């Protein structure tokens, strides 16, 4: 006698070809916007290191930034174009990340009972919160060193004085906060640069090794370069 069994639920096809293609497009958006942000981070870090040359050199650099493009561009235009460009790039990065994360969740209707304990998945999980921490840090940072709202000096014509006042030993908690934020930046960069290089084609074993080393190098150089400034002020090397 035939035994009747309930028809097995056929899983819905979630990865339709059209979707798959646009997910690759979104990963390209993530990689391209991420690379632009890393370029900004390198340029900004090099600018910050000018403080080791002296307060005057640092202030001169900040003033030069405001005159960049002159006489073709009026005063501060370059800076505003850069601000607009950075905002568009950050929005593209966050929107693409959010859509990709939603799709990944939709493709996995049952949560993992035990998440696989591989380093990659740990790094990937910290990306979202790392990104949120970095965004909050940037908001505080702009109020601190661009508008001067929460800076003890807050003089727009003397950015070096703002930096020195900010990281003075008595305000050790500001250095601690910047350090924690920069550690988040470091982790985010390590996984982000690695993912971007993989998206852009480093998929062989050798390519993956290269991507891993390059990502670590970018993260270490940037975090060390940025942190050298607050620690130089904290220890009295820059005053
Ligand atoms: C210890 C580390 C850092 C120091 C000492 C520092 C210093 C500064 C200073 C002095 C300014 C004002 C520049 C000016 O008005 O000419 C500034 C602006 C800015 N910084 Fe940083 N920065 C640091 C880390 C970072 C990081 C990690 C990010 C990004 C994740 C960042 C993003 C920005 C942005 C977006 C601005 C606004 C630029 C503008 O006015 O358009 N900074 N920073």
py3Dmol code that shows the C-alpha trace and the ligand (Angstrom):
import py3Dmol

protein = """\
ATOM      1  CA  UNK A   1       0.000   0.000   0.000  1.00  0.00           C
ATOM      2  CA  UNK A   2       1.308   3.396  -0.940  1.00  0.00           C
ATOM      3  CA  UNK A   3       2.070   5.596   2.020  1.00  0.00           C
ATOM      4  CA  UNK A   4       0.913   9.138   1.538  1.00  0.00           C
ATOM      5  CA  UNK A   5       3.337  11.711   2.728  1.00  0.00           C
ATOM      6  CA  UNK A   6       2.916  15.447   2.735  1.00  0.00           C
ATOM      7  CA  UNK A   7       4.619  17.003  -0.269  1.00  0.00           C
ATOM      8  CA  UNK A   8       8.012  18.334   0.668  1.00  0.00           C
ATOM      9  CA  UNK A   9       8.212  22.084   0.756  1.00  0.00           C
ATOM     10  CA  UNK A  10      10.213  23.232  -2.199  1.00  0.00           C
ATOM     11  CA  UNK A  11      12.525  26.000  -1.067  1.00  0.00           C
ATOM     12  CA  UNK A  12      11.879  29.279  -2.840  1.00  0.00           C
ATOM     13  CA  UNK A  13      14.539  30.224  -5.323  1.00  0.00           C
ATOM     14  CA  UNK A  14      16.104  33.209  -3.669  1.00  0.00           C
ATOM     15  CA  UNK A  15      19.163  33.831  -5.739  1.00  0.00           C
ATOM     16  CA  UNK A  16      17.533  34.760  -9.008  1.00  0.00           C
ATOM     17  CA  UNK A  17      20.081  35.532 -11.734  1.00  0.00           C
ATOM     18  CA  UNK A  18      19.098  39.223 -11.913  1.00  0.00           C
ATOM     19  CA  UNK A  19      19.595  39.606  -8.160  1.00  0.00           C
ATOM     20  CA  UNK A  20      22.918  37.838  -8.217  1.00  0.00           C
ATOM     21  CA  UNK A  21      24.192  40.218 -10.861  1.00  0.00           C
ATOM     22  CA  UNK A  22      23.127  43.297  -8.951  1.00  0.00           C
ATOM     23  CA  UNK A  23      24.679  41.918  -5.764  1.00  0.00           C
ATOM     24  CA  UNK A  24      27.987  41.832  -7.622  1.00  0.00           C
ATOM     25  CA  UNK A  25      27.297  45.444  -8.646  1.00  0.00           C
ATOM     26  CA  UNK A  26      26.655  46.369  -5.004  1.00  0.00           C
ATOM     27  CA  UNK A  27      29.913  44.720  -3.966  1.00  0.00           C
ATOM     28  CA  UNK A  28      31.669  46.811  -6.596  1.00  0.00           C
ATOM     29  CA  UNK A  29      30.032  49.924  -5.115  1.00  0.00           C
ATOM     30  CA  UNK A  30      31.303  48.836  -1.672  1.00  0.00           C
ATOM     31  CA  UNK A  31      34.818  48.257  -3.016  1.00  0.00           C
ATOM     32  CA  UNK A  32      35.018  51.479  -5.072  1.00  0.00           C
ATOM     33  CA  UNK A  33      33.590  53.701  -2.304  1.00  0.00           C
ATOM     34  CA  UNK A  34      35.799  51.934   0.271  1.00  0.00           C
ATOM     35  CA  UNK A  35      38.910  52.613  -1.824  1.00  0.00           C
ATOM     36  CA  UNK A  36      37.999  56.317  -2.104  1.00  0.00           C
ATOM     37  CA  UNK A  37      37.541  56.481   1.695  1.00  0.00           C
ATOM     38  CA  UNK A  38      40.914  54.794   2.241  1.00  0.00           C
ATOM     39  CA  UNK A  39      42.517  57.365  -0.094  1.00  0.00           C
ATOM     40  CA  UNK A  40      40.926  60.149   1.962  1.00  0.00           C
ATOM     41  CA  UNK A  41      42.201  58.494   5.160  1.00  0.00           C
ATOM     42  CA  UNK A  42      45.778  58.389   3.785  1.00  0.00           C
ATOM     43  CA  UNK A  43      45.637  62.032   2.648  1.00  0.00           C
ATOM     44  CA  UNK A  44      44.139  63.146   5.991  1.00  0.00           C
ATOM     45  CA  UNK A  45      46.744  61.167   7.956  1.00  0.00           C
ATOM     46  CA  UNK A  46      49.624  62.713   5.970  1.00  0.00           C
ATOM     47  CA  UNK A  47      48.147  66.156   6.638  1.00  0.00           C
ATOM     48  CA  UNK A  48      47.887  65.389  10.371  1.00  0.00           C
ATOM     49  CA  UNK A  49      51.547  64.307  10.507  1.00  0.00           C
ATOM     50  CA  UNK A  50      52.504  67.878   9.584  1.00  0.00           C
ATOM     51  CA  UNK A  51      52.019  68.681  13.248  1.00  0.00           C
ATOM     52  CA  UNK A  52      55.422  67.027  13.854  1.00  0.00           C
ATOM     53  CA  UNK A  53      56.974  69.703  11.612  1.00  0.00           C
ATOM     54  CA  UNK A  54      55.470  72.411  13.812  1.00  0.00           C
ATOM     55  CA  UNK A  55      52.272  74.269  14.648  1.00  0.00           C
ATOM     56  CA  UNK A  56      52.952  76.828  11.935  1.00  0.00           C
ATOM     57  CA  UNK A  57      53.365  74.162   9.225  1.00  0.00           C
ATOM     58  CA  UNK A  58      50.124  72.507  10.375  1.00  0.00           C
ATOM     59  CA  UNK A  59      48.143  75.748  10.372  1.00  0.00           C
ATOM     60  CA  UNK A  60      49.645  76.673   7.004  1.00  0.00           C
ATOM     61  CA  UNK A  61      48.523  73.316   5.584  1.00  0.00           C
ATOM     62  CA  UNK A  62      44.957  73.881   6.887  1.00  0.00           C
ATOM     63  CA  UNK A  63      44.913  77.364   5.325  1.00  0.00           C
ATOM     64  CA  UNK A  64      46.251  75.958   2.032  1.00  0.00           C
ATOM     65  CA  UNK A  65      43.391  73.395   1.991  1.00  0.00           C
ATOM     66  CA  UNK A  66      40.966  76.316   2.014  1.00  0.00           C
ATOM     67  CA  UNK A  67      42.690  77.986  -0.939  1.00  0.00           C
ATOM     68  CA  UNK A  68      43.144  74.835  -3.046  1.00  0.00           C
ATOM     69  CA  UNK A  69      42.095  75.405  -6.663  1.00  0.00           C
ATOM     70  CA  UNK A  70      42.529  79.178  -6.386  1.00  0.00           C
ATOM     71  CA  UNK A  71      42.120  81.373  -8.429  1.00  0.00           C
ATOM     72  CA  UNK A  72      39.823  79.080 -10.487  1.00  0.00           C
ATOM     73  CA  UNK A  73      37.858  78.101  -7.375  1.00  0.00           C
ATOM     74  CA  UNK A  74      36.818  80.741  -4.823  1.00  0.00           C
ATOM     75  CA  UNK A  75      37.865  80.480  -1.146  1.00  0.00           C
ATOM     76  CA  UNK A  76      36.899  77.121   0.490  1.00  0.00           C
ATOM     77  CA  UNK A  77      35.178  75.764  -2.626  1.00  0.00           C
ATOM     78  CA  UNK A  78      37.564  72.846  -2.939  1.00  0.00           C
ATOM     79  CA  UNK A  79      36.863  71.906   0.690  1.00  0.00           C
ATOM     80  CA  UNK A  80      33.098  72.009   0.092  1.00  0.00           C
ATOM     81  CA  UNK A  81      33.429  69.928  -3.079  1.00  0.00           C
ATOM     82  CA  UNK A  82      35.453  67.380  -1.071  1.00  0.00           C
ATOM     83  CA  UNK A  83      32.846  67.396   1.719  1.00  0.00           C
ATOM     84  CA  UNK A  84      30.028  66.822  -0.817  1.00  0.00           C
ATOM     85  CA  UNK A  85      31.996  64.045  -2.520  1.00  0.00           C
ATOM     86  CA  UNK A  86      32.783  62.334   0.796  1.00  0.00           C
ATOM     87  CA  UNK A  87      29.121  62.496   1.852  1.00  0.00           C
ATOM     88  CA  UNK A  88      27.980  60.868  -1.427  1.00  0.00           C
ATOM     89  CA  UNK A  89      30.652  58.162  -1.096  1.00  0.00           C
ATOM     90  CA  UNK A  90      29.771  57.402   2.561  1.00  0.00           C
ATOM     91  CA  UNK A  91      26.030  57.226   1.739  1.00  0.00           C
ATOM     92  CA  UNK A  92      26.720  54.858  -1.209  1.00  0.00           C
ATOM     93  CA  UNK A  93      28.915  52.664   1.046  1.00  0.00           C
ATOM     94  CA  UNK A  94      26.303  52.438   3.825  1.00  0.00           C
ATOM     95  CA  UNK A  95      23.316  51.904   1.473  1.00  0.00           C
ATOM     96  CA  UNK A  96      25.108  49.127  -0.491  1.00  0.00           C
ATOM     97  CA  UNK A  97      26.202  47.467   2.792  1.00  0.00           C
ATOM     98  CA  UNK A  98      22.643  47.575   4.165  1.00  0.00           C
ATOM     99  CA  UNK A  99      21.094  46.057   1.011  1.00  0.00           C
ATOM    100  CA  UNK A 100      23.749  43.319   0.860  1.00  0.00           C
ATOM    101  CA  UNK A 101      23.277  42.473   4.562  1.00  0.00           C
ATOM    102  CA  UNK A 102      19.477  42.234   4.090  1.00  0.00           C
ATOM    103  CA  UNK A 103      19.886  39.945   1.095  1.00  0.00           C
ATOM    104  CA  UNK A 104      22.307  37.712   2.971  1.00  0.00           C
ATOM    105  CA  UNK A 105      19.787  37.423   5.817  1.00  0.00           C
ATOM    106  CA  UNK A 106      16.897  36.692   3.409  1.00  0.00           C
ATOM    107  CA  UNK A 107      18.930  33.940   1.735  1.00  0.00           C
ATOM    108  CA  UNK A 108      19.431  32.233   5.117  1.00  0.00           C
ATOM    109  CA  UNK A 109      15.893  31.952   6.609  1.00  0.00           C
ATOM    110  CA  UNK A 110      17.042  29.729   9.494  1.00  0.00           C
ATOM    111  CA  UNK A 111      19.564  31.326  11.810  1.00  0.00           C
ATOM    112  CA  UNK A 112      22.742  29.362  12.410  1.00  0.00           C
ATOM    113  CA  UNK A 113      22.448  27.417  15.690  1.00  0.00           C
ATOM    114  CA  UNK A 114      26.218  27.597  15.989  1.00  0.00           C
ATOM    115  CA  UNK A 115      27.995  30.213  14.007  1.00  0.00           C
ATOM    116  CA  UNK A 116      31.098  28.850  12.318  1.00  0.00           C
ATOM    117  CA  UNK A 117      34.060  30.048  14.368  1.00  0.00           C
ATOM    118  CA  UNK A 118      36.231  31.186  11.521  1.00  0.00           C
ATOM    119  CA  UNK A 119      38.087  34.469  11.716  1.00  0.00           C
ATOM    120  CA  UNK A 120      36.428  35.752   8.513  1.00  0.00           C
ATOM    121  CA  UNK A 121      32.904  35.466   9.878  1.00  0.00           C
ATOM    122  CA  UNK A 122      33.902  37.200  13.136  1.00  0.00           C
ATOM    123  CA  UNK A 123      35.375  40.102  11.161  1.00  0.00           C
ATOM    124  CA  UNK A 124      32.321  40.244   8.892  1.00  0.00           C
ATOM    125  CA  UNK A 125      29.958  40.399  11.883  1.00  0.00           C
ATOM    126  CA  UNK A 126      31.873  43.282  13.438  1.00  0.00           C
ATOM    127  CA  UNK A 127      31.638  45.311  10.211  1.00  0.00           C
ATOM    128  CA  UNK A 128      28.143  46.642  10.848  1.00  0.00           C
ATOM    129  CA  UNK A 129      28.799  47.813  14.416  1.00  0.00           C
ATOM    130  CA  UNK A 130      32.283  48.954  13.487  1.00  0.00           C
ATOM    131  CA  UNK A 131      30.735  51.108  10.764  1.00  0.00           C
ATOM    132  CA  UNK A 132      28.186  52.616  13.170  1.00  0.00           C
ATOM    133  CA  UNK A 133      30.948  53.432  15.724  1.00  0.00           C
ATOM    134  CA  UNK A 134      33.043  55.087  12.984  1.00  0.00           C
ATOM    135  CA  UNK A 135      30.071  57.212  11.842  1.00  0.00           C
ATOM    136  CA  UNK A 136      29.395  58.338  15.442  1.00  0.00           C
ATOM    137  CA  UNK A 137      33.104  59.092  15.848  1.00  0.00           C
ATOM    138  CA  UNK A 138      33.133  61.221  12.655  1.00  0.00           C
ATOM    139  CA  UNK A 139      30.154  63.264  13.929  1.00  0.00           C
ATOM    140  CA  UNK A 140      31.958  63.929  17.254  1.00  0.00           C
ATOM    141  CA  UNK A 141      35.241  64.561  15.415  1.00  0.00           C
ATOM    142  CA  UNK A 142      33.699  67.221  13.153  1.00  0.00           C
ATOM    143  CA  UNK A 143      32.144  68.967  16.192  1.00  0.00           C
ATOM    144  CA  UNK A 144      35.547  68.740  17.858  1.00  0.00           C
ATOM    145  CA  UNK A 145      38.141  69.709  15.247  1.00  0.00           C
ATOM    146  CA  UNK A 146      36.191  71.222  12.321  1.00  0.00           C
ATOM    147  CA  UNK A 147      33.488  73.362  13.923  1.00  0.00           C
ATOM    148  CA  UNK A 148      35.310  73.517  17.308  1.00  0.00           C
ATOM    149  CA  UNK A 149      31.970  73.223  19.154  1.00  0.00           C
ATOM    150  CA  UNK A 150      33.240  70.707  21.751  1.00  0.00           C
ATOM    151  CA  UNK A 151      36.914  71.725  21.612  1.00  0.00           C
ATOM    152  CA  UNK A 152      38.427  73.701  24.545  1.00  0.00           C
ATOM    153  CA  UNK A 153      40.027  76.194  22.087  1.00  0.00           C
ATOM    154  CA  UNK A 154      37.930  75.824  18.923  1.00  0.00           C
ATOM    155  CA  UNK A 155      39.814  78.460  16.938  1.00  0.00           C
ATOM    156  CA  UNK A 156      39.194  77.900  13.192  1.00  0.00           C
ATOM    157  CA  UNK A 157      42.399  79.795  12.277  1.00  0.00           C
ATOM    158  CA  UNK A 158      44.673  77.768  14.572  1.00  0.00           C
ATOM    159  CA  UNK A 159      43.885  74.070  14.102  1.00  0.00           C
ATOM    160  CA  UNK A 160      47.216  73.079  15.720  1.00  0.00           C
ATOM    161  CA  UNK A 161      46.168  74.813  18.950  1.00  0.00           C
ATOM    162  CA  UNK A 162      42.850  72.932  18.792  1.00  0.00           C
ATOM    163  CA  UNK A 163      44.652  69.594  18.451  1.00  0.00           C
ATOM    164  CA  UNK A 164      47.105  70.335  21.285  1.00  0.00           C
ATOM    165  CA  UNK A 165      44.273  71.453  23.613  1.00  0.00           C
ATOM    166  CA  UNK A 166      42.213  68.413  22.647  1.00  0.00           C
ATOM    167  CA  UNK A 167      44.768  65.769  23.597  1.00  0.00           C
ATOM    168  CA  UNK A 168      46.281  67.526  26.634  1.00  0.00           C
ATOM    169  CA  UNK A 169      47.162  65.076  29.464  1.00  0.00           C
ATOM    170  CA  UNK A 170      44.267  66.364  31.627  1.00  0.00           C
ATOM    171  CA  UNK A 171      41.890  65.316  28.853  1.00  0.00           C
ATOM    172  CA  UNK A 172      43.252  61.752  28.668  1.00  0.00           C
ATOM    173  CA  UNK A 173      39.697  60.465  28.136  1.00  0.00           C
ATOM    174  CA  UNK A 174      39.593  62.202  24.717  1.00  0.00           C
ATOM    175  CA  UNK A 175      42.740  60.323  23.676  1.00  0.00           C
ATOM    176  CA  UNK A 176      41.173  57.118  25.034  1.00  0.00           C
ATOM    177  CA  UNK A 177      38.024  57.747  22.987  1.00  0.00           C
ATOM    178  CA  UNK A 178      40.019  58.463  19.811  1.00  0.00           C
ATOM    179  CA  UNK A 179      42.088  55.330  20.451  1.00  0.00           C
ATOM    180  CA  UNK A 180      38.975  53.122  20.767  1.00  0.00           C
ATOM    181  CA  UNK A 181      37.461  54.686  17.627  1.00  0.00           C
ATOM    182  CA  UNK A 182      40.702  54.160  15.709  1.00  0.00           C
ATOM    183  CA  UNK A 183      40.885  50.518  16.793  1.00  0.00           C
ATOM    184  CA  UNK A 184      37.367  50.171  15.306  1.00  0.00           C
ATOM    185  CA  UNK A 185      38.633  51.917  12.146  1.00  0.00           C
ATOM    186  CA  UNK A 186      41.556  49.450  12.036  1.00  0.00           C
ATOM    187  CA  UNK A 187      39.369  46.336  12.262  1.00  0.00           C
ATOM    188  CA  UNK A 188      36.923  47.764   9.739  1.00  0.00           C
ATOM    189  CA  UNK A 189      39.756  48.567   7.317  1.00  0.00           C
ATOM    190  CA  UNK A 190      41.385  45.178   7.695  1.00  0.00           C
ATOM    191  CA  UNK A 191      38.252  43.305   6.707  1.00  0.00           C
ATOM    192  CA  UNK A 192      37.075  45.974   4.238  1.00  0.00           C
ATOM    193  CA  UNK A 193      40.327  46.174   2.262  1.00  0.00           C
ATOM    194  CA  UNK A 194      40.542  42.362   2.200  1.00  0.00           C
ATOM    195  CA  UNK A 195      36.942  42.086   0.884  1.00  0.00           C
ATOM    196  CA  UNK A 196      37.493  44.869  -1.682  1.00  0.00           C
ATOM    197  CA  UNK A 197      40.593  43.140  -3.064  1.00  0.00           C
ATOM    198  CA  UNK A 198      38.688  39.849  -3.305  1.00  0.00           C
ATOM    199  CA  UNK A 199      35.787  41.572  -5.091  1.00  0.00           C
ATOM    200  CA  UNK A 200      38.312  43.059  -7.505  1.00  0.00           C
ATOM    201  CA  UNK A 201      39.708  39.653  -8.368  1.00  0.00           C
ATOM    202  CA  UNK A 202      42.263  38.342  -5.841  1.00  0.00           C
ATOM    203  CA  UNK A 203      40.615  34.928  -5.612  1.00  0.00           C
ATOM    204  CA  UNK A 204      43.545  32.534  -6.033  1.00  0.00           C
ATOM    205  CA  UNK A 205      45.333  31.220  -2.928  1.00  0.00           C
ATOM    206  CA  UNK A 206      48.264  33.544  -3.673  1.00  0.00           C
ATOM    207  CA  UNK A 207      45.933  36.469  -4.318  1.00  0.00           C
ATOM    208  CA  UNK A 208      44.151  35.813  -1.044  1.00  0.00           C
ATOM    209  CA  UNK A 209      47.450  35.799   0.857  1.00  0.00           C
ATOM    210  CA  UNK A 210      48.373  39.082  -0.818  1.00  0.00           C
ATOM    211  CA  UNK A 211      44.957  40.584   0.019  1.00  0.00           C
ATOM    212  CA  UNK A 212      45.281  39.516   3.671  1.00  0.00           C
ATOM    213  CA  UNK A 213      48.785  41.022   4.026  1.00  0.00           C
ATOM    214  CA  UNK A 214      47.877  44.240   2.161  1.00  0.00           C
ATOM    215  CA  UNK A 215      44.742  44.709   4.287  1.00  0.00           C
ATOM    216  CA  UNK A 216      46.705  44.266   7.519  1.00  0.00           C
ATOM    217  CA  UNK A 217      49.431  46.659   6.320  1.00  0.00           C
ATOM    218  CA  UNK A 218      46.908  49.382   5.365  1.00  0.00           C
ATOM    219  CA  UNK A 219      45.127  49.043   8.730  1.00  0.00           C
ATOM    220  CA  UNK A 220      48.344  49.106  10.812  1.00  0.00           C
ATOM    221  CA  UNK A 221      49.926  52.054   8.931  1.00  0.00           C
ATOM    222  CA  UNK A 222      46.759  54.171   9.155  1.00  0.00           C
ATOM    223  CA  UNK A 223      45.976  53.416  12.807  1.00  0.00           C
ATOM    224  CA  UNK A 224      49.609  53.999  13.872  1.00  0.00           C
ATOM    225  CA  UNK A 225      49.843  57.209  11.803  1.00  0.00           C
ATOM    226  CA  UNK A 226      46.632  58.640  13.247  1.00  0.00           C
ATOM    227  CA  UNK A 227      47.346  57.624  16.848  1.00  0.00           C
ATOM    228  CA  UNK A 228      50.851  59.090  16.743  1.00  0.00           C
ATOM    229  CA  UNK A 229      49.312  62.599  16.951  1.00  0.00           C
ATOM    230  CA  UNK A 230      47.222  62.298  20.171  1.00  0.00           C
ATOM    231  CA  UNK A 231      49.969  60.265  21.870  1.00  0.00           C
ATOM    232  CA  UNK A 232      52.631  62.815  20.877  1.00  0.00           C
ATOM    233  CA  UNK A 233      50.521  65.535  22.529  1.00  0.00           C
ATOM    234  CA  UNK A 234      49.724  63.355  25.568  1.00  0.00           C
ATOM    235  CA  UNK A 235      53.422  62.642  26.163  1.00  0.00           C
ATOM    236  CA  UNK A 236      54.536  66.248  25.556  1.00  0.00           C
ATOM    237  CA  UNK A 237      56.422  65.503  22.313  1.00  0.00           C
ATOM    238  CA  UNK A 238      54.136  67.995  20.549  1.00  0.00           C
ATOM    239  CA  UNK A 239      53.003  71.038  22.520  1.00  0.00           C
TER     240      UNK A 239
END
"""
ligand_1 = """\
43
LIG
C 43.885 61.214 15.887
C 43.359 61.209 14.713
C 42.865 62.426 13.965
C 43.241 63.739 14.072
C 44.306 64.356 14.981
C 42.441 64.494 13.142
C 42.499 65.860 12.941
C 41.610 66.600 12.216
C 41.594 68.041 12.115
C 42.595 68.983 12.795
C 40.560 68.390 11.322
C 40.153 69.818 10.896
C 40.909 70.139 9.655
C 40.651 71.527 9.152
O 39.640 72.125 9.510
O 41.480 72.013 8.385
C 39.906 67.173 10.901
C 38.806 67.096 10.073
C 38.220 65.925 9.654
N 38.602 64.647 9.952
Fe 40.100 64.126 11.180
N 41.598 63.615 12.475
C 41.825 62.346 12.961
C 41.196 61.184 12.577
C 40.195 61.094 11.652
C 39.578 59.879 11.206
C 39.983 58.484 11.685
C 38.617 60.218 10.300
C 37.680 59.348 9.512
C 37.268 58.147 9.908
C 38.630 61.656 10.181
C 37.784 62.381 9.380
C 37.749 63.758 9.343
C 36.772 64.516 8.573
C 35.644 63.926 7.732
C 37.058 65.879 8.784
C 36.302 67.069 8.231
C 37.034 67.603 7.062
C 36.338 68.833 6.557
O 36.372 69.875 7.217
O 35.737 68.730 5.506
N 39.617 62.153 11.002
N 40.569 66.104 11.460
"""
view = py3Dmol.view(width=600, height=400)
view.addModel(protein, "pdb")
view.setStyle({"model": 0}, {"cartoon": {"style": "trace"}})
view.addModel(ligand_1, "xyz")
view.setStyle({"model": 1}, {"stick": {}})
view.zoomTo()
view.show()
